Amino acid sequence: MLRSFYRKHFNYGEHYFPMEISTTIFMDKDTIFEEIFYKKPIFNDTFPEEVRNFEIPEDIEIEEIKW
C-alpha cells in the first residue's frame, strides 16, 4: 500500500504545484518514507520548436508494453 500527501501548493497560472510531497510505502516487513521539498521552483514556459513539434520517425517500430 502507498500513501502520498501533497502540501503547500504554489499557484502558477491556472495550475497548482505542491511544494512538499511526502510518500509512505507500506510493505510486509518494512516501511519506506520519502519526502520531497521544493524551495524555488522554476518553470520553463517555452519549449524549443523541435520539442513542440516532435514526431516519431516513420521507420521506428513502437512496442506496447502492458503494465
MOKAQUI-V582484 format. One record per pair of residues at least 6 apart in sequence whose C-alpha atoms are under 7 Angstrom apart, sorted by the first residue. I is the first residue (numbers start at 0). J is the second residue. Records with the same first field share a line. If there is no record, write none. Layout:
BEGIN
I->J  J
END
This chain:
BEGIN
0->24  25  26
1->23  24  25
2->22  23  24
3->21  22  23
4->20  21  22
5->17  19  20  21
6->17  18  19  20
7->17  18  19
8->15  16  17  18
9->15  16  17  18
10->16
18->36  37
19->35  36  37
20->34  35  36
21->33  34  35
22->32  33  34
23->30  31  32  33
24->30  31  32
25->31
END
